[in-house]
Amino acid sequence: MIFAKRRDGRKKAIMNLRRAAAILAWFLLALIAVSTLSPIAMRPHIGTWVHVERFGAYGLVGFLFAAAYPQRIALVLGLVFGAAVGFELLQMLSADRHARVGDLAVKMAGAACGAGAAWCAARHGRQLLAAK
């Protein structure tokens, strides 16, 4: 009986974490859209190279989506890659923005690394829980 309660509590905690990760992932994707499509003067800067910013932003969004939807990693990568391509193409509609293949490659690499990190963490987390 005690083990059943512990297992139910663990499942509920995991579901709450996944729900929070999903909310944060969608919020961050919307923030990336605004940052990517706004005029260049309004783009936020954190003071590093822009490739580091892009890699980090897409890495975090890939990690959060993969953590929120761990059984759908291919769909997560398709969503984040598709968003990156779409945002790059939409930049061509702005006079002061430009779409570059190099920027897209950095964004996709960040998303893949983030999703891969979440997949590895989930896999090893399950192994650790099973060992207990």
C-alpha positions as CSV (number, residue, x, y, z in Angstrom):
1,M,0.0,0.0,0.0
2,I,2.8,2.4,0.9
3,F,4.6,1.6,-2.4
4,A,1.4,2.3,-4.4
5,K,1.0,5.7,-2.8
6,R,4.7,6.5,-3.5
7,R,4.3,5.5,-7.1
8,D,1.1,7.5,-7.5
9,G,2.8,10.6,-6.0
10,R,5.8,10.1,-8.3
11,K,3.5,9.9,-11.4
12,K,1.7,13.0,-10.3
13,A,4.9,14.9,-9.8
14,I,6.2,13.8,-13.3
15,M,2.9,14.9,-14.9
16,N,3.1,18.3,-13.2
17,L,6.7,18.7,-14.4
18,R,5.7,17.8,-17.9
19,R,2.8,20.2,-17.8
20,A,5.1,23.0,-16.6
21,A,7.7,22.1,-19.3
22,A,5.0,22.3,-22.0
23,I,3.8,25.7,-20.8
24,L,7.4,27.1,-20.7
25,A,8.2,25.6,-24.1
26,W,5.3,27.2,-25.8
27,F,5.9,30.5,-24.1
28,L,9.6,30.4,-25.1
29,L,8.7,29.5,-28.7
30,A,6.4,32.5,-28.8
31,L,9.2,34.7,-27.3
32,I,11.6,33.4,-30.0
33,A,9.0,34.3,-32.7
34,V,8.7,37.8,-31.4
35,S,12.4,38.3,-31.1
36,T,13.1,36.8,-34.5
37,L,10.4,38.7,-36.4
38,S,10.7,42.1,-34.7
39,P,12.7,44.9,-36.2
40,I,16.5,44.5,-35.6
41,A,16.6,47.4,-33.3
42,M,14.1,45.8,-31.0
43,R,15.8,42.4,-30.9
44,P,16.9,41.6,-27.3
45,H,20.7,41.0,-26.7
46,I,22.3,39.3,-23.8
47,G,25.8,40.5,-24.7
48,T,27.3,37.3,-26.3
49,W,27.7,36.2,-29.8
50,V,24.4,35.9,-31.6
51,H,25.2,32.3,-32.5
52,V,25.5,31.5,-28.7
53,E,22.1,33.2,-28.1
54,R,20.4,31.3,-31.0
55,F,21.9,27.9,-30.0
56,G,20.9,28.5,-26.3
57,A,17.4,29.6,-27.1
58,Y,16.7,26.8,-29.4
59,G,18.5,24.3,-27.1
60,L,16.3,25.3,-24.2
61,V,13.1,25.1,-26.3
62,G,14.1,21.7,-27.6
63,F,14.9,20.5,-24.1
64,L,11.6,21.8,-22.7
65,F,9.5,20.3,-25.6
66,A,11.3,17.0,-25.3
67,A,10.8,17.0,-21.5
68,A,7.1,17.8,-22.0
69,Y,6.5,15.2,-24.7
70,P,9.1,12.5,-24.1
71,Q,7.3,9.8,-26.2
72,R,7.2,12.1,-29.2
73,I,10.8,13.2,-29.8
74,A,10.5,13.0,-33.6
75,L,7.4,15.2,-33.5
76,V,9.2,17.6,-31.1
77,L,12.2,17.9,-33.5
78,G,9.9,18.4,-36.5
79,L,8.0,21.2,-34.6
80,V,11.1,23.0,-33.5
81,F,12.9,22.6,-36.8
82,G,9.8,23.7,-38.7
83,A,9.5,26.7,-36.5
84,A,13.1,27.6,-37.1
85,V,12.7,27.3,-40.9
86,G,9.4,29.3,-40.8
87,F,10.9,32.1,-38.7
88,E,13.9,32.3,-41.0
89,L,11.7,32.5,-44.1
90,L,9.4,35.1,-42.5
91,Q,12.5,37.3,-41.9
92,M,12.7,37.8,-45.6
93,L,9.5,39.8,-45.4
94,S,11.2,42.4,-43.2
95,A,13.4,45.1,-44.7
96,D,15.9,45.1,-41.9
97,R,16.1,41.3,-41.3
98,H,17.7,38.6,-43.3
99,A,17.5,34.8,-43.5
100,R,20.7,32.9,-43.5
101,V,21.4,29.2,-43.8
102,G,24.1,29.5,-41.2
103,D,21.7,30.9,-38.6
104,L,19.3,28.1,-39.4
105,A,22.0,25.5,-38.9
106,V,22.9,26.9,-35.5
107,K,19.2,27.0,-34.4
108,M,18.7,23.4,-35.5
109,A,21.8,22.2,-33.8
110,G,20.7,23.8,-30.6
111,A,17.3,22.3,-30.8
112,A,18.7,18.8,-31.5
113,C,21.2,19.1,-28.6
114,G,18.5,20.3,-26.2
115,A,16.0,17.5,-27.2
116,G,18.8,14.9,-27.1
117,A,19.8,16.1,-23.6
118,A,16.2,15.7,-22.4
119,W,15.9,12.3,-24.0
120,C,19.1,11.1,-22.3
121,A,18.0,12.6,-19.0
122,A,14.6,10.8,-19.2
123,R,16.2,7.5,-20.2
124,H,18.7,7.5,-17.4
125,G,16.1,8.8,-14.9
126,R,13.9,5.8,-15.7
127,Q,16.9,3.5,-15.2
128,L,17.7,5.1,-11.8
129,L,14.1,4.8,-10.7
130,A,13.9,1.2,-11.8
131,A,17.0,0.4,-9.8
132,K,15.5,1.6,-6.6
